[in-house]
Amino acid sequence: MPKKRQHILSSYTNFVEIDLLRQGNSMITLNQNIEHDYCILVSPNNQRPQAHLYAFNIQDMIPVFTEKLRFKASPLKEKKAVKGWRGNLAISN
């Protein structure tokens, strides 16, 4: 597992990874019998080490998933500018 992903998964961060497989092997290991172009890994911080994996193909619609991603840590108190984002992004009570 890459160090950055391991660091995120050991924190209170909710983790969502979208993987487009153009060639080679997927970073997320699936049963070899399942052929897919995309997969989405959803790991809510309160359900680890379990995660939900959604595999689908490019011609399919993106699957709907209903996991609630809640914050355990304190929300951000001040607005933080996000590079590439038009405006400010903030998490408040």
C-alpha positions as CSV (number, residue, x, y, z in Angstrom):
1,M,0.0,0.0,0.0
2,P,1.4,3.4,-0.9
3,K,2.6,5.5,2.1
4,K,0.2,8.4,1.3
5,R,-2.9,6.1,1.3
6,Q,-1.7,4.4,4.5
7,H,-1.3,7.8,6.2
8,I,-4.8,8.8,5.2
9,L,-6.3,5.5,6.2
10,S,-4.7,5.8,9.7
11,S,-6.3,9.2,10.2
12,Y,-9.9,10.4,10.9
13,T,-10.2,11.2,7.2
14,N,-13.0,9.7,5.1
15,F,-11.3,8.2,2.0
16,V,-12.8,8.0,-1.5
17,E,-10.5,6.8,-4.4
18,I,-11.6,6.6,-8.0
19,D,-9.4,4.4,-10.1
20,L,-9.6,4.4,-14.0
21,L,-7.7,1.4,-15.3
22,R,-6.4,2.2,-18.8
23,Q,-3.8,-0.5,-18.9
24,G,-1.9,-2.8,-16.5
25,N,-3.2,-3.7,-13.1
26,S,-5.5,-1.9,-10.8
27,M,-4.1,-0.3,-7.6
28,I,-7.1,-1.8,-5.9
29,T,-7.0,-5.6,-6.0
30,L,-10.2,-7.3,-7.1
31,N,-11.1,-10.9,-7.9
32,Q,-9.3,-11.7,-11.2
33,N,-12.7,-12.9,-12.7
34,I,-14.1,-9.4,-12.6
35,E,-13.3,-7.2,-15.6
36,H,-13.8,-3.5,-15.0
37,D,-12.6,-0.1,-16.3
38,Y,-13.3,1.9,-13.1
39,C,-13.6,1.2,-9.5
40,I,-14.5,3.4,-6.5
41,L,-13.2,2.6,-3.1
42,V,-15.1,4.3,-0.2
43,S,-13.7,4.0,3.3
44,P,-15.6,5.9,6.0
45,N,-13.4,6.6,9.0
46,N,-15.8,5.0,11.4
47,Q,-16.0,1.6,9.5
48,R,-12.3,0.8,9.1
49,P,-10.7,-1.6,8.3
50,Q,-13.7,-2.4,6.2
51,A,-14.4,-0.5,2.9
52,H,-16.9,-0.6,0.1
53,L,-15.7,-1.2,-3.4
54,Y,-17.8,-0.5,-6.6
55,A,-16.5,-1.8,-9.9
56,F,-18.0,-0.8,-13.2
57,N,-17.3,-0.2,-16.9
58,I,-16.9,2.9,-18.9
59,Q,-20.3,2.5,-20.6
60,D,-22.1,2.0,-17.3
61,M,-23.4,4.7,-15.1
62,I,-21.4,5.5,-12.0
63,P,-22.9,3.4,-9.1
64,V,-24.9,5.2,-6.4
65,F,-23.6,4.6,-3.0
66,T,-25.2,5.8,0.2
67,E,-22.4,5.7,2.8
68,K,-22.7,8.6,5.2
69,L,-19.3,10.2,5.6
70,R,-19.3,11.9,9.0
71,F,-16.6,14.0,10.7
72,K,-15.2,12.8,13.9
73,A,-12.5,15.4,14.2
74,S,-13.3,19.1,14.9
75,P,-14.5,21.0,11.8
76,L,-12.3,23.7,10.3
77,K,-12.9,27.1,11.9
78,E,-11.6,29.3,9.2
79,K,-12.1,29.3,5.4
80,K,-9.2,27.8,3.5
81,A,-8.6,28.6,-0.2
82,V,-8.4,25.6,-2.4
83,K,-6.1,25.8,-5.4
84,G,-8.1,25.5,-8.6
85,W,-11.4,26.1,-6.8
86,R,-13.4,29.3,-7.7
87,G,-14.1,30.8,-4.3
88,N,-13.5,29.4,-0.8
89,L,-14.3,26.0,0.7
90,A,-15.2,25.8,4.3
91,I,-16.5,23.2,6.7
92,S,-18.6,24.7,9.5
93,N,-20.9,23.6,12.3
